[in-house]
Amino acid sequence: MGSDMKTRLQNISRYLNEFENKPKKIEGNLIPEWFNVGERLFEEFYHLGTCVKWNSSTVKTQNETSDIVSRVTKNQDWLQSFITIYPGLRIDLEGATAAVDVCRVRSGIEFLLKGFTGINKPFDNVINDLKRLGELEEFDEHLKVWAQSHRPDFFSGDLHRDTPKSHWWWF
C-alpha cells in the first residue's frame, strides 16, 4: 500500500500542476484540455481511495498531502467549475461516457472532500463553500436521474470490493 499510495499522491500533484498550466477557456460544447486533466485528477483520487481502502488517515500524514491541499485551495474556482460542468458534459442517457468513468470521478471527488478535511482551515473553507453552493447536490441529482432512467452497465472488476456503500452511485 505504501508505494502505491506514494505513486498516487505524486500523480495527483502532477495532475494538479497540469491543471494549473492549462488555459481555462470554455468554447461552446468543446471539451477543454483542463477538463480532461480534471477527469484524470479525480480518477487518481479514486485510485488513491481504493489503495488506502478509503481510510484517509494515512494519506493525511504524507509529505505530498500539504502540497495537494494548498494547490486544491489555490485552484478552488476552477475545480468548482469542473464539478459544475462535469454532469452536463459527461453524464448522458445515451451511454457515450462509460459508467465506470463517471463513478470513478464522483468517488474521487468524494474522497477529496471527505478524506482531506481537517488538514488546514483554508482547505476546509473550500470544502464548506462547495457544500454551501450546492454544486455537489446538483451533480448527484444528475447521477440519480441517470441511474434511474438508464441503469449504467458495469463490467466485472469495475466496482472495487472496498467501495463504501456511501458511494451510492456505484450500486
C-alpha positions in Angstrom: 0.0 0.0 0.0 2.8 2.5 0.9 4.5 2.7 -2.5 1.2 2.7 -4.4 -0.1 5.4 -2.1 3.0 7.5 -2.8 2.7 7.0 -6.5 -0.9 8.1 -6.4 -0.1 11.2 -4.4 2.7 12.0 -6.9 0.3 11.5 -9.8 -2.2 13.8 -8.1 0.5 16.5 -7.7 1.4 16.1 -11.3 -2.2 16.4 -12.5 -2.7 19.5 -10.3 0.4 21.0 -11.9 -1.0 20.2 -15.4 -4.4 21.5 -14.4 -2.8 24.8 -13.2 -0.9 25.2 -16.5 -3.8 24.6 -18.9 -5.7 27.6 -20.3 -9.1 27.8 -18.6 -11.3 28.6 -21.6 -14.7 27.2 -22.4 -15.6 27.3 -26.1 -19.1 26.1 -26.8 -19.5 22.4 -26.4 -15.9 21.6 -26.9 -14.3 19.8 -24.0 -11.2 21.8 -23.0 -8.0 20.1 -22.1 -8.1 21.4 -18.5 -11.4 19.5 -18.1 -9.7 16.2 -19.3 -6.9 16.8 -16.8 -9.6 17.3 -14.1 -11.1 13.9 -15.0 -7.7 12.3 -14.7 -7.1 14.1 -11.4 -10.4 12.9 -9.8 -9.8 9.4 -11.2 -6.5 9.4 -9.4 -8.2 10.5 -6.2 -10.5 7.5 -6.7 -7.5 5.2 -7.1 -5.9 6.7 -4.0 -9.0 6.0 -2.1 -9.1 2.3 -3.2 -5.4 1.8 -2.4 -5.9 3.0 1.2 -9.3 1.3 1.4 -11.0 4.7 1.8 -9.2 5.3 5.1 -7.6 8.7 4.6 -5.8 8.9 8.0 -2.5 7.5 6.4 -2.9 9.9 3.5 -3.1 12.9 5.8 0.3 12.3 7.2 2.2 12.1 3.9 4.5 15.0 2.8 2.7 15.4 -0.5 -0.6 16.0 1.1 0.0 19.5 2.3 1.1 20.5 -1.2 -2.0 18.9 -2.7 -4.3 20.7 -0.2 -2.7 24.1 -0.9 -2.9 23.5 -4.7 -6.6 22.5 -4.4 -7.2 25.6 -2.3 -5.4 27.8 -4.9 -7.4 26.3 -7.8 -10.7 26.2 -6.0 -12.6 28.2 -8.6 -11.6 26.0 -11.5 -12.2 22.8 -9.5 -15.6 24.1 -8.6 -16.2 24.8 -12.3 -15.2 21.3 -13.1 -17.7 19.9 -10.6 -20.3 22.2 -12.0 -19.9 21.4 -15.7 -19.0 17.7 -15.5 -22.5 16.4 -15.3 -23.6 18.3 -18.4 -20.6 17.1 -20.4 -20.3 13.5 -19.2 -23.5 12.2 -17.7 -25.8 11.4 -20.5 -28.6 8.9 -21.2 -27.0 7.6 -24.4 -24.0 6.0 -22.7 -21.4 8.0 -24.5 -19.3 8.1 -21.4 -18.6 4.8 -19.6 -20.4 4.4 -16.3 -17.2 3.3 -14.6 -15.5 6.6 -15.6 -18.4 8.7 -14.2 -18.5 6.8 -11.0 -14.7 6.9 -10.5 -14.7 10.7 -11.0 -17.6 11.1 -8.4 -15.8 8.8 -5.9 -12.6 10.7 -6.4 -14.4 13.9 -5.6 -15.9 12.3 -2.6 -12.5 11.1 -1.4 -11.0 14.5 -1.8 -13.9 16.2 0.0 -14.2 13.7 2.9 -10.7 12.4 3.2 -8.7 15.6 3.2 -10.7 17.7 5.7 -9.1 18.9 8.9 -5.7 19.4 7.3 -5.9 23.2 7.2 -8.5 25.9 7.7 -8.3 27.4 4.1 -8.9 24.0 2.6 -11.8 23.3 5.0 -13.3 26.7 3.8 -13.1 25.5 0.2 -14.9 22.3 1.1 -17.6 24.2 3.0 -18.0 26.6 0.1 -18.6 23.7 -2.3 -21.2 22.3 0.1 -22.9 25.7 0.6 -23.1 26.4 -3.1 -24.9 23.1 -3.8 -22.7 22.1 -6.8 -22.3 18.6 -5.5 -26.0 18.2 -4.8 -26.7 19.2 -8.4 -24.1 16.7 -9.6 -25.8 14.0 -7.6 -29.2 14.9 -8.9 -27.8 14.2 -12.4 -26.5 10.9 -11.2 -29.8 9.9 -9.7 -31.7 10.6 -12.9 -29.0 8.8 -14.9 -29.2 5.8 -12.6 -33.0 5.6 -12.5 -33.6 6.1 -16.2 -30.6 4.4 -17.7 -29.0 1.9 -15.3 -25.4 2.1 -16.3 -23.6 -1.1 -17.2 -20.6 -2.1 -15.2 -18.1 -4.9 -16.1 -16.6 -7.4 -13.8 -13.9 -5.6 -11.8 -15.3 -2.1 -12.3 -16.6 -1.9 -8.7 -13.8 -2.1 -6.2 -14.6 -4.6 -3.4 -13.9 -2.0 -0.7 -16.1 0.7 -2.2 -18.2 2.2 0.7 -22.0 2.0 0.5 -22.0 5.8 0.9 -20.8 5.9 -2.8 -24.4 5.0 -3.8 -23.8 5.9 -7.5 -22.0 2.5 -7.9 -24.9 0.4 -6.6 
